[in-house]
């Protein structure tokens, strides 16, 4: 299945009632790459390093000491509503001395995560499929046109001594777009 993910890391920073919130989002391939990214960006000097990730139907989130459901879930909700998959968002909070309350925390964490994902350049990933086909020479123009329309790459050709051409290792490519 095709899915939309981030083309590269993106960062967004906001100050809310003297607390500084820094959201960092990155594409990931699996749970291990999610935890590696988290360990890389986690700031031990920060008050909280809250996060969520989505890998297809699999997801996890963590409030990192904030009241239950006020950080990780809003971050995951921002990911889910963005339509982006195979992604992690970490929101780092430096406490500024003013308590936000549970509603304020939900809005802050979810808002900065959502803003971060809106800044991101995304790409549509279409899985590659290898196929092979034999085509009569008189249909060659039609086949090439269709292959271009489908963004096929890695075309290998063999000219048969008879009346056909063979194509091998056809694959679909990335299609990028800004969000």
LUMTI-192506 format. One line per field, with one value per residue: residue number from 0; residue in one letter; chain; x, z, y of N, C-alpha, C, O in turn. Coordinates in Angstrom, 3 decimals, m for minus. Layout:
# LUMTI-192506
resi <- c(NUM,...)
resn <- c(A,...)
chain <- c(A,...)
n_x <- c(X,...)
n_z <- c(Z,...)
n_y <- c(Y,...)
ca_x <- c(X,...)
ca_z <- c(Z,...)
ca_y <- c(Y,...)
c_x <- c(X,...)
c_z <- c(Z,...)
c_y <- c(Y,...)
o_x <- c(X,...)
o_z <- c(Z,...)
o_y <- c(Y,...)
This chain:
# LUMTI-192506
resi <- c(0,1,2,3,4,5,6,7,8,9,10,11,12,13,14,15,16,17,18,19,20,21,22,23,24,25,26,27,28,29,30,31,32,33,34,35,36,37,38,39,40,41,42,43,44,45,46,47,48,49,50,51,52,53,54,55,56,57,58,59,60,61,62,63,64,65,66,67,68,69,70,71,72,73,74,75,76,77,78,79,80,81,82,83,84,85,86,87,88,89,90,91,92,93,94,95,96,97,98,99,100,101,102,103,104,105,106,107,108,109,110,111,112,113,114,115,116,117,118,119,120,121,122,123,124,125,126,127,128,129,130,131,132,133,134,135,136,137,138,139,140,141,142,143,144,145,146,147,148,149,150,151,152,153,154,155,156,157,158,159,160,161,162,163,164,165,166,167,168,169,170,171,172,173,174,175,176,177,178)
resn <- c(X,X,X,X,X,X,X,X,X,X,X,X,X,X,X,X,X,X,X,X,X,X,X,X,X,X,X,X,X,X,X,X,X,X,X,X,X,X,X,X,X,X,X,X,X,X,X,X,X,X,X,X,X,X,X,X,X,X,X,X,X,X,X,X,X,X,X,X,X,X,X,X,X,X,X,X,X,X,X,X,X,X,X,X,X,X,X,X,X,X,X,X,X,X,X,X,X,X,X,X,X,X,X,X,X,X,X,X,X,X,X,X,X,X,X,X,X,X,X,X,X,X,X,X,X,X,X,X,X,X,X,X,X,X,X,X,X,X,X,X,X,X,X,X,X,X,X,X,X,X,X,X,X,X,X,X,X,X,X,X,X,X,X,X,X,X,X,X,X,X,X,X,X,X,X,X,X,X,X)
chain <- c(A,A,A,A,A,A,A,A,A,A,A,A,A,A,A,A,A,A,A,A,A,A,A,A,A,A,A,A,A,A,A,A,A,A,A,A,A,A,A,A,A,A,A,A,A,A,A,A,A,A,A,A,A,A,A,A,A,A,A,A,A,A,A,A,A,A,A,A,A,A,A,A,A,A,A,A,A,A,A,A,A,A,A,A,A,A,A,A,A,A,A,A,A,A,A,A,A,A,A,A,A,A,A,A,A,A,A,A,A,A,A,A,A,A,A,A,A,A,A,A,A,A,A,A,A,A,A,A,A,A,A,A,A,A,A,A,A,A,A,A,A,A,A,A,A,A,A,A,A,A,A,A,A,A,A,A,A,A,A,A,A,A,A,A,A,A,A,A,A,A,A,A,A,A,A,A,A,A,A)
n_x <- c(0.826,0.397,1.762,1.954,4.734,7.316,9.727,12.114,13.727,12.040,11.620,10.094,9.400,7.921,6.815,4.944,3.205,5.614,6.891,9.001,8.486,9.639,9.261,10.186,10.201,10.451,11.018,10.555,11.525,11.001,10.362,12.812,14.285,12.735,13.168,15.917,16.029,14.623,16.392,18.519,17.604,16.567,16.635,18.354,18.393,15.973,12.594,10.601,10.422,8.424,6.601,5.424,4.755,3.983,3.523,2.240,m0.420,0.511,1.295,2.741,2.956,4.167,4.037,6.052,6.205,4.439,0.992,m1.172,m2.101,m1.914,0.125,1.595,m0.638,m2.013,0.035,0.196,m2.383,m2.160,m0.373,m1.912,m4.156,m2.895,m2.432,m0.040,2.351,4.585,6.297,7.805,7.252,8.778,8.352,9.884,9.981,10.680,10.198,8.560,7.732,5.068,2.107,0.204,m2.124,m4.299,m5.824,m4.490,m1.977,m2.598,m3.445,m1.063,0.987,m0.232,m0.709,1.861,3.027,1.333,1.733,4.422,4.340,2.869,4.701,6.375,7.935,6.482,6.332,4.968,4.965,5.315,5.135,7.681,7.427,8.478,8.299,7.899,7.606,6.613,6.531,5.032,6.718,5.144,3.495,5.093,5.381,2.971,3.227,5.567,4.583,2.608,4.242,5.696,3.615,2.966,5.179,7.395,10.493,13.966,14.154,14.848,15.803,15.411,16.054,14.358,15.160,13.094,9.940,9.502,9.975,11.500,10.803,12.272,12.484,10.826,9.882,8.105,8.281,9.272,7.029,7.048,5.750,4.847,3.548)
n_z <- c(0.000,m0.662,1.017,2.841,3.935,5.818,4.057,5.097,8.227,10.417,12.258,14.865,16.867,19.793,22.108,24.983,27.424,28.848,28.812,26.845,23.897,21.817,18.859,17.081,14.169,12.347,9.597,9.922,9.867,11.346,14.653,15.993,14.683,15.471,18.264,18.251,17.072,19.026,21.228,20.191,19.943,22.414,25.218,28.100,29.821,29.618,30.846,30.093,27.678,25.459,23.332,20.255,17.918,14.652,12.844,10.328,11.305,13.832,16.806,19.280,22.303,24.644,27.742,29.354,32.166,32.290,33.164,32.795,29.488,28.503,26.804,25.094,23.797,22.553,20.761,19.183,18.122,16.512,14.597,13.495,12.450,10.489,8.389,7.843,7.794,9.189,10.933,13.545,16.261,18.465,21.305,23.053,26.207,27.989,31.088,32.030,34.395,34.715,35.303,33.044,33.160,32.550,30.157,28.850,28.483,26.725,24.478,23.944,23.478,21.434,19.574,18.881,17.800,15.622,14.156,13.502,11.789,9.719,8.577,7.273,4.452,2.458,1.172,m1.144,m0.850,m2.913,m3.068,m4.493,m7.214,m8.825,m12.167,m15.245,m18.774,m22.101,m25.148,m28.261,m31.066,m32.439,m30.484,m28.824,m28.481,m27.169,m24.798,m23.647,m23.179,m21.227,m19.177,m18.475,m17.507,m15.203,m13.660,m13.771,m13.053,m13.425,m15.813,m17.696,m20.820,m23.303,m26.543,m28.445,m30.768,m32.329,m32.710,m30.503,m27.552,m24.384,m21.082,m17.926,m14.346,m13.507,m11.677,m9.176,m8.389,m6.017,m5.261,m4.744,m2.668,m1.415,1.808)
n_y <- c(m1.190,2.261,5.131,8.242,10.048,11.787,13.711,14.519,15.404,17.718,20.748,22.610,25.418,26.808,29.286,29.093,30.567,31.165,28.686,26.693,24.964,22.484,20.895,18.049,16.271,13.210,10.963,7.420,3.934,1.656,0.278,0.273,2.309,4.451,4.550,4.996,7.546,9.009,8.717,10.133,12.829,13.480,15.598,15.844,17.936,19.115,19.594,17.773,15.134,14.331,12.058,10.521,7.919,6.578,3.688,2.421,0.449,0.284,2.004,4.166,6.065,8.544,10.187,11.140,11.913,14.076,14.873,12.046,11.301,13.899,14.677,12.695,11.419,13.674,14.398,12.097,12.220,14.498,13.530,11.457,12.859,14.307,12.620,11.474,8.858,6.358,7.818,9.787,11.998,14.125,16.052,18.476,19.915,22.822,23.909,26.883,28.052,28.687,27.013,25.063,23.596,20.742,20.925,23.006,21.842,19.726,21.223,22.629,20.628,19.074,21.103,22.203,19.935,19.483,21.876,21.533,19.285,20.390,22.092,20.403,18.798,16.437,13.053,10.775,7.389,4.731,1.345,m0.739,m2.951,m5.791,m6.672,m8.441,m8.352,m9.272,m7.608,m6.928,m5.408,m3.491,m2.412,m1.017,1.838,2.558,1.087,2.234,4.832,4.300,3.290,5.580,7.202,5.822,6.272,4.545,3.008,1.954,0.334,m2.443,m3.728,m6.241,m7.140,m9.317,m11.850,m12.370,m11.014,m9.379,m7.293,m7.461,m6.476,m5.924,m5.950,m3.685,m0.840,1.128,4.621,7.256,9.880,13.196,15.840,19.082,20.020)
ca_x <- c(0.000,1.084,1.568,2.632,5.633,8.160,10.907,13.274,13.404,11.542,11.642,9.227,9.552,6.894,6.799,3.574,3.230,7.007,7.485,9.452,8.150,10.347,8.820,11.077,9.571,11.354,10.524,11.152,11.240,10.586,10.427,14.203,14.678,12.003,13.882,17.216,15.775,14.287,17.630,19.373,17.118,16.177,17.488,18.269,18.215,14.576,11.662,9.909,10.666,7.222,6.699,4.505,5.096,2.994,4.102,1.067,m1.421,1.218,1.667,3.051,3.136,4.688,3.851,7.310,6.027,3.289,m0.216,m1.553,m2.931,m1.824,1.242,1.769,m1.873,m2.217,1.047,m0.272,m3.576,m1.667,0.176,m3.014,m4.984,m2.104,m2.402,1.347,2.647,6.012,6.828,7.872,7.330,9.220,8.166,10.739,9.451,11.448,9.175,8.808,7.295,3.612,1.414,m0.757,m3.319,m4.376,m6.293,m3.409,m0.934,m3.112,m3.380,0.335,1.685,m0.883,m0.558,3.219,3.242,0.586,2.452,5.656,4.003,2.413,5.898,7.169,7.791,6.112,6.442,4.115,5.782,4.628,6.024,8.190,7.045,9.223,7.513,8.512,6.613,7.032,5.662,5.319,7.298,4.144,2.848,6.148,5.079,1.883,3.762,6.448,3.721,2.005,5.295,5.974,2.461,3.027,6.447,8.197,11.936,14.810,13.695,15.856,15.182,16.085,15.426,14.254,15.486,11.813,9.157,9.133,10.964,11.198,11.112,12.518,12.727,10.116,9.533,7.457,9.209,8.767,6.399,7.120,4.898,4.902,2.284)
ca_z <- c(0.000,m0.678,2.210,2.854,5.073,5.717,3.208,5.958,9.555,10.505,13.641,15.112,18.250,20.252,23.528,25.483,28.850,29.291,28.576,25.459,23.322,20.564,18.227,16.034,13.511,11.432,9.057,10.532,9.157,12.269,16.060,16.353,14.214,16.310,19.537,17.962,16.891,20.346,22.017,19.594,20.143,23.821,25.937,29.522,30.570,29.473,31.851,29.527,26.293,25.159,21.948,19.685,16.561,13.910,11.852,9.836,12.361,15.110,17.318,20.705,22.756,25.998,28.365,30.045,33.430,32.256,33.559,31.830,28.347,28.147,25.896,24.064,23.014,21.626,19.700,18.271,17.435,15.461,13.551,12.870,11.652,9.375,7.307,7.645,8.395,9.322,11.452,14.983,16.672,19.841,21.766,24.204,26.943,29.039,31.926,32.209,35.693,34.766,35.017,31.947,33.389,31.617,28.846,28.251,28.039,25.530,23.357,23.660,22.856,20.158,18.660,18.349,16.940,14.388,13.419,12.995,10.642,8.621,7.955,6.650,3.070,2.506,m0.067,m1.270,m1.105,m3.601,m3.015,m5.776,m7.608,m10.004,m13.143,m16.555,m19.819,m23.499,m25.910,m29.702,m31.472,m32.871,m29.296,m28.009,m28.158,m26.191,m23.540,m23.082,m22.682,m19.974,m18.176,m18.023,m16.719,m13.916,m13.006,m13.675,m13.118,m13.528,m16.930,m18.453,m22.051,m24.117,m27.856,m28.894,m32.189,m33.033,m32.910,m29.200,m26.646,m23.010,m20.028,m16.661,m13.157,m13.508,m10.309,m8.963,m7.742,m5.050,m5.789,m3.608,m2.691,m0.178,2.527)
ca_y <- c(0.000,3.552,5.955,9.535,10.215,12.979,13.585,14.749,15.949,19.087,21.241,23.762,25.869,27.741,29.621,29.171,30.947,31.092,27.366,26.532,23.664,22.230,19.652,17.540,15.120,12.514,9.687,6.232,2.689,0.608,0.662,0.525,3.650,5.414,4.679,5.619,8.979,9.549,8.817,11.162,14.201,13.682,16.544,15.524,19.196,19.539,19.103,16.613,14.727,13.549,11.608,9.536,7.512,5.794,2.782,1.702,0.295,0.262,3.318,4.285,7.443,8.621,11.505,11.474,12.620,14.990,14.137,11.011,11.672,15.319,14.971,11.671,11.243,14.805,14.326,11.042,12.737,15.401,12.665,10.739,13.769,14.835,11.644,11.062,7.561,6.029,9.075,10.038,13.401,14.315,17.435,18.744,21.061,23.475,24.552,28.311,28.560,28.862,25.752,25.212,22.795,19.622,21.405,23.787,20.915,19.043,22.178,22.967,19.496,18.761,22.247,22.318,18.766,19.737,22.928,20.940,18.437,21.259,22.673,19.334,18.347,15.025,12.304,9.605,6.209,3.648,0.182,m1.232,m4.298,m6.208,m7.424,m8.622,m8.562,m9.309,m6.707,m6.869,m4.124,m2.513,m1.832,m0.444,3.238,2.568,0.577,3.272,5.915,3.832,3.184,6.948,7.643,5.130,6.626,3.333,3.235,0.751,m0.482,m3.193,m4.209,m7.245,m7.264,m10.700,m12.009,m12.483,m9.786,m8.817,m6.716,m7.864,m5.518,m6.598,m5.118,m2.410,m0.458,2.421,5.544,8.225,11.087,14.126,17.033,19.871,20.017)
c_x <- c(0.870,0.821,2.361,3.489,6.428,9.339,12.179,12.803,12.872,11.444,10.770,9.352,8.490,7.101,5.347,3.659,4.592,7.645,7.874,9.185,8.858,9.880,9.798,10.425,10.550,10.667,11.242,10.737,10.662,10.717,11.843,14.652,13.940,12.748,15.267,17.062,15.481,15.531,18.559,18.919,16.727,17.176,17.309,18.104,16.773,13.727,10.992,10.343,9.517,7.227,5.549,5.039,3.987,3.732,2.957,0.009,m0.804,1.551,1.971,3.179,3.586,4.558,5.084,7.102,4.935,2.060,m0.688,m2.492,m2.812,m0.724,1.345,0.542,m2.153,m1.189,0.626,m1.496,m3.183,m1.101,m0.966,m3.856,m4.228,m2.122,m1.000,1.589,4.159,6.781,6.851,7.919,7.709,9.012,8.917,10.203,10.439,10.446,9.548,8.279,5.798,2.955,0.329,m2.077,m3.418,m4.828,m5.220,m2.280,m1.355,m3.007,m1.941,1.048,1.094,m0.672,0.824,3.550,2.556,1.281,3.725,5.365,3.506,3.589,6.657,6.900,7.523,6.365,5.520,5.007,4.894,5.574,6.464,7.772,7.833,8.317,8.328,7.413,7.253,6.024,6.027,5.820,6.244,3.392,3.847,5.855,4.006,2.406,4.672,5.628,3.108,3.044,5.667,4.852,2.493,4.311,7.325,9.672,12.650,14.340,14.893,15.157,16.058,15.329,15.514,14.621,14.214,11.150,8.797,10.316,10.548,11.635,11.267,12.730,12.102,9.728,8.877,8.401,8.499,8.105,6.351,6.167,5.096,3.562,1.826)
c_z <- c(0.000,0.634,2.065,4.108,4.893,4.802,4.043,7.312,9.447,11.984,13.748,16.587,18.574,21.723,23.934,26.983,29.481,29.215,27.103,25.019,21.978,20.036,17.118,15.475,12.516,10.847,9.757,9.722,10.046,13.693,16.496,15.903,14.996,17.619,19.349,17.808,18.235,21.201,21.494,19.952,21.583,24.497,27.433,30.384,30.530,30.592,31.377,28.078,25.923,23.675,21.572,18.317,15.984,12.838,11.325,10.921,13.758,15.537,18.804,21.033,24.212,26.508,29.124,31.288,33.436,32.708,32.426,30.742,27.892,27.145,24.764,23.188,22.093,20.482,18.684,17.479,16.294,14.295,12.767,11.974,10.464,8.161,7.007,8.402,8.451,9.825,12.978,15.204,18.148,20.180,23.081,24.890,28.001,29.836,32.211,33.496,35.818,34.397,33.976,32.211,32.326,30.231,28.113,27.736,26.763,24.314,22.963,22.929,21.495,19.130,18.056,17.457,15.591,13.526,12.779,11.737,9.451,7.881,7.086,5.164,3.130,1.169,m0.008,m1.650,m1.753,m3.595,m4.413,m5.990,m8.855,m10.903,m14.412,m17.571,m21.192,m24.299,m27.387,m30.074,m31.829,m31.694,m28.388,m27.581,m27.088,m24.820,m22.882,m22.499,m21.332,m18.852,m17.621,m17.127,m15.321,m13.139,m12.783,m13.820,m13.245,m14.625,m17.605,m19.655,m22.722,m25.434,m28.298,m30.372,m33.026,m33.168,m31.596,m28.536,m25.238,m22.058,m18.732,m15.567,m13.277,m12.083,m10.237,m8.176,m6.708,m5.815,m4.630,m3.809,m1.376,0.501,2.827)
c_y <- c(1.254,4.285,7.250,9.613,11.502,12.698,13.699,15.257,17.371,19.463,22.478,24.130,26.904,28.044,29.812,29.402,30.660,29.700,27.296,25.096,23.538,20.877,19.301,16.279,14.522,11.286,8.542,4.994,1.602,1.133,1.013,1.916,4.740,5.638,5.287,7.129,9.636,9.725,9.913,12.576,14.506,14.619,16.306,16.774,19.679,18.956,17.826,16.396,13.774,13.188,10.680,9.152,6.649,5.012,1.922,1.666,0.306,1.690,3.209,5.749,7.420,10.050,11.991,12.345,13.678,14.197,13.219,11.540,13.116,15.642,13.961,11.499,12.430,14.830,13.268,11.514,13.682,14.593,12.027,11.651,14.363,13.896,11.126,9.757,7.371,7.259,9.060,11.544,13.413,15.784,17.582,19.999,21.515,24.303,26.003,28.891,28.760,27.531,25.996,24.502,21.706,20.059,22.192,22.912,20.187,19.965,22.493,21.832,19.151,19.861,22.349,21.118,18.972,20.792,22.385,20.115,19.250,21.902,21.670,19.180,16.861,14.359,11.096,8.435,5.152,2.458,m0.246,m2.675,m4.644,m7.037,m7.588,m8.837,m8.560,m8.508,m6.769,m5.471,m3.088,m1.881,m1.104,0.995,3.354,2.129,1.614,4.426,5.515,3.740,4.567,7.461,7.044,5.405,5.392,3.689,1.897,m0.198,m1.140,m3.800,m5.253,m7.322,m8.718,m10.768,m12.141,m11.120,m9.100,m8.133,m7.125,m6.765,m6.294,m5.566,m3.737,m2.086,0.897,3.320,6.417,9.374,12.069,15.281,17.774,19.834,21.401)
o_x <- c(1.946,m0.210,3.305,3.035,6.230,9.877,13.190,11.614,13.202,11.215,10.716,9.403,8.184,7.510,4.612,4.127,4.691,8.827,7.154,9.600,8.695,10.077,10.186,10.133,11.369,9.844,12.403,9.741,9.927,11.126,12.046,15.324,14.469,12.940,15.736,17.859,16.025,15.709,19.290,19.753,16.569,18.389,16.228,17.717,16.385,14.091,10.825,10.599,9.642,7.785,4.827,5.690,3.172,4.468,2.730,m0.420,m1.525,2.029,1.521,3.471,3.416,4.914,5.142,7.743,4.541,2.074,m0.610,m3.528,m3.533,m0.644,1.198,0.660,m2.507,m1.511,0.687,m1.613,m3.804,m1.326,m0.984,m4.226,m4.850,m1.859,m0.798,1.093,4.915,7.773,6.027,8.543,7.045,9.442,8.627,9.994,10.957,9.906,10.680,8.357,5.300,3.206,m0.376,m3.065,m2.707,m4.270,m5.061,m1.693,m0.562,m2.542,m1.635,1.646,1.823,m0.479,0.959,4.271,3.129,1.405,4.061,6.070,3.696,3.482,7.486,5.787,8.256,6.585,5.326,5.719,3.869,6.703,5.714,7.769,7.854,7.659,9.344,6.390,8.289,4.815,7.204,5.405,6.436,2.701,3.483,6.064,4.130,2.067,4.561,5.958,3.095,2.751,5.924,5.114,2.088,4.515,7.923,10.043,12.024,14.153,15.831,14.051,17.286,14.118,16.598,14.397,14.243,11.753,7.860,11.475,9.356,12.714,10.495,13.114,12.798,9.286,9.061,9.221,7.282,8.572,5.683,5.820,5.462,2.538,0.770)
o_z <- c(0.598,1.277,1.280,5.205,3.917,4.777,3.744,7.510,8.526,12.843,12.828,17.451,17.756,22.495,23.320,27.727,30.513,29.526,26.233,25.677,21.102,20.678,16.320,16.214,11.923,11.504,10.142,8.998,9.579,13.916,17.278,16.654,15.165,18.040,20.215,18.343,18.546,21.832,22.261,20.234,21.942,24.368,27.973,31.548,31.310,31.208,32.158,27.346,26.063,22.856,22.414,17.642,16.706,12.030,11.819,11.410,14.756,14.732,19.487,20.168,24.918,25.816,29.500,31.441,34.509,32.646,31.251,31.029,26.984,26.676,23.597,21.964,20.934,19.367,17.476,16.288,15.232,13.134,11.537,10.866,9.530,7.038,6.023,9.514,7.840,9.230,13.619,14.436,18.976,19.433,24.071,24.242,28.790,29.327,32.580,33.695,36.922,33.324,34.020,31.536,31.322,29.230,26.899,26.690,25.832,23.252,21.776,21.876,20.522,17.947,16.851,16.470,14.544,12.313,11.649,10.736,8.302,6.696,6.262,4.686,3.778,0.159,1.044,m2.654,m1.205,m4.072,m5.382,m5.070,m9.822,m10.456,m14.598,m17.257,m21.418,m24.157,m27.735,m29.480,m31.546,m31.899,m27.311,m26.416,m26.182,m23.802,m21.679,m21.428,m20.398,m17.705,m16.425,m16.099,m14.357,m12.069,m11.718,m14.609,m13.183,m14.388,m18.029,m19.536,m22.709,m25.452,m28.495,m31.120,m34.252,m33.689,m31.573,m28.890,m24.930,m22.212,m18.457,m15.845,m13.158,m11.348,m11.125,m7.393,m6.540,m6.879,m3.630,m4.930,m0.360,m0.154,3.433)
o_y <- c(1.282,4.085,7.341,9.288,12.225,11.591,13.064,15.509,18.117,18.612,23.294,23.254,27.772,27.177,30.585,28.539,29.996,29.553,27.784,24.142,24.388,19.845,20.153,15.338,15.224,10.648,8.676,5.008,0.732,2.272,1.942,2.623,5.839,6.779,6.025,7.900,10.696,10.768,10.540,13.435,15.673,14.459,16.542,16.678,20.548,17.954,16.889,17.352,12.557,13.918,10.146,9.949,6.073,5.578,0.818,2.711,0.334,2.489,2.289,6.575,6.426,11.004,13.162,13.385,14.135,12.968,13.576,12.141,13.532,16.777,14.323,11.439,12.212,15.237,13.500,11.226,13.666,14.937,12.054,11.263,14.869,14.326,10.414,9.574,8.126,7.679,8.407,12.276,12.790,16.664,16.911,21.024,20.725,25.285,26.315,30.103,28.983,26.984,27.005,24.789,21.744,19.608,22.059,23.190,20.048,19.551,22.609,22.051,18.959,19.580,22.558,21.262,18.672,20.625,22.739,20.239,18.850,22.218,22.057,19.403,16.115,15.028,10.486,8.485,4.747,2.564,m0.128,m3.494,m3.883,m7.977,m6.919,m9.446,m7.934,m8.694,m6.674,m4.476,m1.905,m0.883,m0.631,1.335,4.178,2.732,1.850,4.936,6.318,4.078,4.703,8.086,7.695,4.832,5.231,4.558,0.839,m1.391,m0.465,m4.328,m5.159,m7.540,m9.266,m9.816,m12.041,m10.181,m8.301,m8.348,m7.133,m6.191,m7.213,m4.430,m2.728,m2.969,1.729,2.840,6.332,9.779,11.806,15.653,17.183,19.638,21.585)
